[in-house]
Amino acid sequence: MKKDIHVAHSPDSDDAFMFYALATRKIDTGDLNYIHQLSDIETLNRKAMQGEYEVSAISFHAYAYLSEKYALMSCGASMGRNYGPVVVAARPMQAKAISEKVIAIPGTLTTAFLALRLFEPNVKYEVVPFDKILDEIQKGKYEAGLLIHEGQLTYREMGMHKVLDLGEWWLERTGLPLPLGGNVIKRELGKETIEQVTQDIRKSIQYGLDHREEAMAYAIQFSRGLDSQKADRFIGMYVNDLTLDYGLKGREAVRRILDEAHQKGIIPNPVDLEFV
């Protein structure tokens, strides 16, 4: 009898690439049967609060509220090396003007919003679904918005201007990549299952990197309007050696952003980080 493991992740090309081998059964998973659930990241963050899935992609910001229930896997992270979520506007604007505007953001638990609050603690904001932010700016409802996912590569085509790249700002300040999201697993599954699932996910990421064209062909159907060149670039940005394992810099980056968030009162408690 196989044991079902529900794996929740975003319906975008980098996650599809990462989970390709698992979703299409390219790797032997023994007595575990993986069932994939697709939702936008803010929904995943909220569902993880309720402990809905055994495994979930989450924002590191949300992990501050989940660490008792879930352990952080040592693979599956999305990190921006000198790039990351970007604040854009319909007209050229200085980054210091962010404090005067209402910014459309993709969710209060996203790490993008956490990084924006580290940049500007008093930012005024409204939550807008991540894939509607560019449209709302274009309609003139908001002067500026915070983009995650593919919007980071397509905003110029819509005539938008970059105000602030949070990944660039973070690297300049800390010398570290900007940690955005990771995979978590329920602690109650027990050591053996946790280790097996982590191994399976790492194998799936490695399979995608080793069979890039094949995994790309699958992932592109989730790329929300990106052409193959941009989809390839987007996947390369967020699925790489840091995705296979955080490494020392990756781990330090997660600690740093959560420590700063706690010191500045953005998250209520310090987060004890361990990676399985």
Secondary structure, 3 states (H helix, E strand, C coil): CCEEEEEEECCCHHHHHHHHHHHCCCCCCCCEEEEEEECCHHHHHHHHHCCCCCEEEEEHHHHCCCCCCEEECCCCCEEECCCCCEEEECCCCCHHHHHHCEEEECCCCCHHHHHHHHHCCCCEEEECCHHHHHHHHHCCCCCEEEECCCHHHHHHHHCCEEEEEHHHHHHHHHCCCEEEEEEEEEHHHCHHHHHHHHHHHHHHHHHHHHCHHHHHHHHHHHCCCCCHHHHHHHHHHHCCHHHHCCHHHHHHHHHHHHHHHHHCCCCCCCCCCCEC
